Amino acid sequence: MKDKTKPNFPLTRIKRIMLDNEEIGKISPGTPVIVCKAMEMFLADIIKDCYSTAKKNKSSRITKENVQDTVSEKEHLGFLNLKNIE
């Protein structure tokens, strides 16, 4: 059973990516944890929507086309540019 309190993404890598942005100064220790949780929730939402799209298309697996269809259908995902995905 997966421990719900353990982050699914490496917190040190999240912090390093954040610090690579010159506009960001110091980061409090809890910030990468919050960003990690937000990433988990965002991905869970996208996966749920992609699964629904796959089911509509009578598919048992999520394909690249399902992801592209989901992103184009959902207005709040418009910032994702998937045109160059092969």
C-alpha positions in Angstrom: 0.0 0.0 0.0 1.3 3.4 -1.0 2.0 5.9 1.8 -0.3 8.9 1.2 2.1 11.3 3.0 5.1 10.5 0.8 5.4 12.8 -2.2 5.3 11.2 -5.7 7.8 13.6 -7.1 11.3 14.3 -5.8 11.1 17.5 -3.8 14.7 18.4 -4.3 14.2 18.4 -8.1 11.1 20.6 -7.8 13.1 23.0 -5.6 15.9 23.0 -8.1 13.6 23.7 -11.0 12.0 26.5 -9.0 15.4 28.0 -8.2 16.4 27.9 -11.9 13.9 30.7 -12.4 15.7 33.9 -11.8 12.5 35.7 -10.7 12.2 33.4 -7.7 14.2 34.2 -4.7 14.3 32.1 -1.5 11.9 29.2 -1.2 10.4 28.1 2.2 10.8 24.4 3.0 7.1 23.8 2.6 6.8 25.3 -0.9 8.0 22.2 -2.9 5.6 20.0 -0.9 2.7 22.3 -1.9 3.8 22.4 -5.6 4.2 18.6 -5.5 0.6 18.1 -4.2 -0.6 20.6 -6.9 1.2 18.6 -9.6 -0.4 15.3 -8.3 -3.9 16.8 -8.3 -3.4 18.4 -11.8 -2.2 15.0 -13.2 -5.0 13.1 -11.5 -7.5 15.5 -13.1 -6.0 15.2 -16.6 -5.8 11.4 -16.3 -9.4 11.2 -15.2 -10.5 13.4 -18.2 -8.3 11.3 -20.6 -9.9 8.1 -19.3 -13.3 9.5 -19.9 -12.3 10.5 -23.5 -10.9 7.0 -24.0 -14.1 5.4 -22.8 -16.2 7.6 -25.1 -14.0 6.4 -28.0 -14.6 2.8 -26.8 -10.9 2.3 -26.0 -9.5 0.4 -23.0 -6.3 2.4 -22.9 -5.3 6.1 -22.9 -3.6 7.0 -26.1 -1.8 10.1 -27.4 -4.9 11.0 -29.3 -7.0 10.8 -26.2 -4.7 13.2 -24.4 -4.8 15.6 -27.4 -8.6 15.4 -27.7 -9.0 16.0 -23.9 -6.7 19.1 -24.0 -8.5 20.5 -27.0 -11.9 20.0 -25.4 -11.1 21.4 -22.0 -10.8 25.2 -22.0 -8.8 25.2 -18.7 -6.1 23.1 -20.4 -5.6 25.4 -23.3 -2.2 26.5 -22.1 -0.8 23.0 -22.9 0.7 23.0 -26.4 0.6 19.4 -27.7 1.0 20.1 -31.4 4.6 18.9 -31.5 4.0 15.6 -29.7 4.8 12.5 -31.8 
